[in-house]
Amino acid sequence: MFQLKSPGAMTLIEYLTETEEPTTLKATYEPIAQAAAKTAYRVDPLHDGRWDELVRRHPRASLFHSTAWLKSLSKTYRYTPVVYTTSAPGQKLENGIVFCEVASWLTGKRLVSLPFSDHCEPLIHSPEDVQAVVFELEQEARRGQLRYIEMRPLRPFKMVTSMRHAGVPYTMHQLDLEPNLSTLFCNCHKNSTQRKILRADREGLEYREGASEELLADFYSLHTNTRKRHHRPPQPRKWFINLMECFGDALKIRVALKDRRPVASVVTIRYKDTMVYKYGGSDPQFNHLGSMHFLLWRSIQEAKGDGLKVFDFGRTEADQHGLITFKKRWGTAQVNITYSRYGLSEKVTHMFESSSDHWKSRVATYVLAHLQPAILSTVGRALYRHVG
């Protein structure tokens, strides 16, 4: 049987490459004949301190389980976080799956674990507990007329349910920080990553970090312009303000400057033994200077110096081959993951997803690709709540 190690004893890379599978239920699409033997409860993770305690001690809990992340989602997009658990009120919280309730008139009502999150492991193990929570989720889908329920596990999490199932593939890249800095550098691709880091050093790029309004302005300008080049609206500025407020010193905005001009910026968030590179942006006129490589290498050096175990490059869509190659060239471990969606009908996509073959999705993709850059930010502020 799969046994959990003590908090901090297992890195994500070790966890994902273990040969022994965790105890889960085999997927089936036959209707459930009877209710689960246990009872499932709903918990408000923003006001029930037991959730924080579970997340702190659970070795599979990540940045995206944290109350700070849930508060940011709630404050920015008015999502309602909810945890399903078999632990009764007043008892120690032993397990839980956290979702956000997304109620959109445009893209439908659904439960997502979690919106704008790279991954979110179900913190639940025994088949009996899983069955109880899944039974309650199925009833919730029927009562609330949900379009679908989405799970974003790092490893396959299959469940017995009568709901239809669909999967969406992604990749994850993480850097093991166990080797010394010299080895980490040598493990990088020589003709791209190493060369760009050395070029940035020769160029004498200036480095600033923190969480000030000035740094936020520099980052958001670069990030917005990068999103516009890809014909995608940026997330609202309010989202980054709320992240800064909720994570405090754990979040850093890092900016590279050339002749006092901001040319690249990244946002990193530290949680437990991991530093996560979450957002970035750059001025393409200065990419040849290695400005993004400069910032990421500084971040890796800091994470290593502080004794962290993992530098997380985050998820990538399976068809973004250029970005996948960029992340692999840092000597990272690549893992394929699949988001799972469960619905009462076959319609488990919405109009803003490239994976959808509905005519509304094709229209939305076309419109976003042809909008003038000046109005993409305004569109982003209006639409992101519906994307989820």
N, C-alpha and C positions, 0 to 999 in steps of 0.2 A: 504494500500500500504506500501511496505517496505520503511522505512525512515532511512537514514544514520544519525548517531550521529556525533558529532564534533570529530575531530582528537584526538585519544588517549582515547576516552570515551568508546569504545567497544573493549574488548579483543577478541582474536580469539576464545577462549573457549566460550564466550558469543555469539559471532556471529554464531558459528556452531551449538549451541544448541537452538537458537531461534526457536519458533514454527512457526512463520509466514515466509513464503517463499518469496524471492525476486521476483520482477517482471521479468519473463523470458518468452520466447516463447516455446510453446509445440513442442517437437520434431516430425518431420515428414520426410518422405522420398519421398514425392511428389515433382516433379520439381517446381521451382519457376516460376510463370507465367510472371512476369514482374519485372523490376528493382525496387530497393527501392526508396521511396519518397525522401530520403535524399542522399547526396553525401558523399562518404568516401574518405579520403585522407591518404597518406602515410607520416609519419614523421620520421626523423632520431633522435632517442632519445639521441644519443651521442653528437649532435651538436645543437639541438633545446632546449633552456633553459626552454621552456614551459613544457617539460616532467618532469624535476626535480621539478618544482613548483607543478604540479599535484600530483606527488608521495609524496611530503612532506605533503600536506594537505589532502590527501585521506585516510580515516581510514582503508581501506582494502588493501592499498599498503604495501608490505613487503620488507624485505631484497632483495628478488629476483627481485623486480621491479627497484631497485636502479641503478643509473648510474655506481656506483662502480662495481656492479655485472656484468652489461652489458659490461663494459670496460674489465673486466677480461676475459669474454667469448670471446670477440672480439680479444684481444691481444694473448690469448693462442691458440685458435682454428680457428681463422680467420672467425668466424661467423659474419654475418651482421645483427645487430639488426634493427628492423623496428616496428613502431607503426601504427596501423590502427585506425583512428578517424573520427568523423563527424565534428570536429572543423576545420574551414577553416584556411588557412595560415593568420597570422596576428591577429587572434582572440585568446582569452583565451582558453587554452586547457581544455575542460570540460570532456572528456572521452578518453579512448584508450585501445586497447589490444596490448600488446607487444609480438613480436615473434623474433626468430633468424632464418635467412635463412641458412639452412644446405645444402650445395651442395657437395654431396659425390658421386664419381664414383662407390664406393663399396656398399653403402647402399641406394642410391637414394637421390633425391632432395626433401626437405620437409620444412615446416614451423613448428617450435616447440616453444611453450610458457610454459617454456623455458628449454633449455638443462641443465642437471645436477642440476636442481632446484627442490626442494621438492614440491613446488606448485607455482602457479602464477595466481591470480585472475584477470579475465577481469574487468577492471575499467570502466565499461559501464553499463547502467541501463535501459533506456527506450526501449521498443520494436522497436520503429522507428530507433533509433541509432543502435541497434543490427542488425536489418534487413539490414541496409545500409552497415555495415561492413561485415556481412556474405555474402551478394551479391558480394561484391568486393573480398572477399576471395575465393569464388567459381570461379569467373572469373580468379583470379590469379592461382588457381589450374589447370584450363584448359589451360591458356596461358603458364604457366611454366612447365606443365606436372609433377606436384608434385605427389610423392608417397602418401603422406597424409599431413593433417594439424592436429597438436596435441595441445590440450588444457589441462592444469593442474589446474583446479579450485578446491577450497576447498569445495564448495557446487555445486550442479548440475547446469550446465549452458547449457541448451538445446537450439537448434537453428533450425529454419526452413531452410532446405537445401535439395538439391537433392543428395548430397553425401552420401555414405554409412557410417555407424557409427559402431565403436567398442569401448569397454571399457576395461581398465586395472585397477584392484583394488589394493589399498594400504591402510595402516593405518598411522595415525598421532598420536603422543603423546606429550601433553603439560602439563606443571606444572603451576598451578595458584599460584602466589607468594603472594597473599593477606594475608594468615595466617602468624603468626610469625614463627621464625626459629624453635622453640621448637615443634610447631604443625607440621611443614613441616617434621621434623625428625620423629616424632611419626607416621606420615602417611606412612612412608616407611615400606616396608616388614621387620619384625623384624628379621627373621632367615637368611636373605640374605643381604639385603641392609644395615640395621642398623648395623648388626654384622660386615660387611666388613668395614664400615666407622670407627667403633671403633677399629677394628684390625689395620687398617692403622695408626691410631693415636698412638697405642701402639708400633708399629714398628718404629715410628719416621721417616717416609718418608720425604725426603727433597722436597721442592716445589720451582719451578722456573717458571716465566712467562715473556712474552714480545713478541718481534717480531724480534729477532736477528738472524743472520746467524747460530750461534751455536744452538739455540733452534730449528730452522728449520731443521738442520741436524739431531738432536735427534728425532724430530717428524717424519721426512720422513723415517728414518731408521726403526722405530717401525711400522709406517703405512704400509710401503712396505712389511715388513715381515708378517704382519697380512693379507694383501691382498693375499700374496703368499700362506699362509696356507689354504686360501679358494679357491685357484686356479683361482684367478682373478687378472688381471694386475692392478697395481696402476696407478692413474692419473699422468701425467708428473710433475716433480718438478717445471717446469715453471708455472704451474697452481697456485701453492701455493705462488710462488714468486709474481705473478701478483695480487693475492688476498691481500697479505701483502701490496703491493705498493698502490693499489686502495682504500683499506679500512683504512689504517693508524692505528691510535690508537684504532679503533673500533674492530680490530682483535687481538686476543691474542693466542699465543701458550703456553700451560700449560704442564709442564713436572714434573713427579714424579720420584725421584731418590732413590735408595737404595745403601748405601755405595758408593755414587757418580756415580753410574751406572744408566742411564736412563732406567726405567722399564715400563713406560706408558706415553702417551701424548694425548692431545686433542686440537682441534682448535675450539674456540668459536668466534662468530661475534655478536656484539651488534648493534641493529638497532631499532630506536624509543624506544618503551617500552618493547622490547623483546631481550633476549639473546638466540642465536641459537647455539646448539652443532652440529657442521657440520661434523667433521672428528675425527678419533681417531685411536690409535694403542697401542699394549702392548706386552710385553715379557711374554709368557705363563708360564715361570718358576716362575714368581713372581705374578701371578694373585691371588694366595691364600692370598697375603698380603693386598688385597683390593685396589690396586693402582689406578684402573680406578674409583672406587667408591670415593676414596680420591679426585681425580681431579674434578669429577662432583659435589661433595658436596662443594668443595671450590668455584666452579663456581656459584652454586646456592646461596651460602652465599653472594658472591660479588653482584650478580644480585639483591638479596633482599635488601642488604645494600644500593645499589644505587637507590632504589625506582622503579625498573622495575616491570612490571606486570606479565610477562610470561617467563618461561624458556622452550625453545622449544627443544625437543629431536629428532625432525625431522621425516621423513617418514620411513616406513619399508615395504618391500615387503610382501604381504599377507601370503606367505607360510613360512616366517622366524619366526617360532613360538618361538624359543628360545630368539631371540632379542626382540620380542613383549613382552614376559614375563619379560625380564630384565627391559624394559622401564615401564611397568605397575607397577613394584614393587617400583617405586619411588613415587607412589601416583598420577600418571598422569591421565589426562582424555584422553581416546582413542576415535578417530573419524575415521570412514571409509571414504575414498575418492576414486574417480574414475577418472583416466585420460581418456579423450575422443579423439578418432581419427576419422577424416573424410577424406574419399578418394573417388576418382572416380571409383575405383575398389575395390575388396574385399581384396587386398593385402595391409594390413596396419601394417605389422610387417617387421623387417629386420633381417638379418642373425645372429646378436649378441644378440638377445633376447631369453630368455628361453620360452616366450609365443608363439614364432613362431613354427609351425609344419613343416616348409620347411626343406628339406634335408640339405640345406646350414647351417641352424641354428644348426641342430644336429651335423654336422661336426665341426662347430666352437666351440660348447660347448665341444665336445670330445677333440679337439686339445688343447684348453686352459686348460682343466683339466689335461692334460698329458705333458704339457710343463715343462721343467726344470725351477725351480725357478730363476736361474741365468739370464734367458732371458725374463722372464715375464715383467720386467720393460721396456726393449727395445720394446717389443710387445705393451705395453701400450702406449708408446710415439707415436708409428706409428698408432695405431688403434683408440684412443679415439676420435679424430676429426670426425671419421665416425660413432661413436656410437650415439652421440647427445642426 
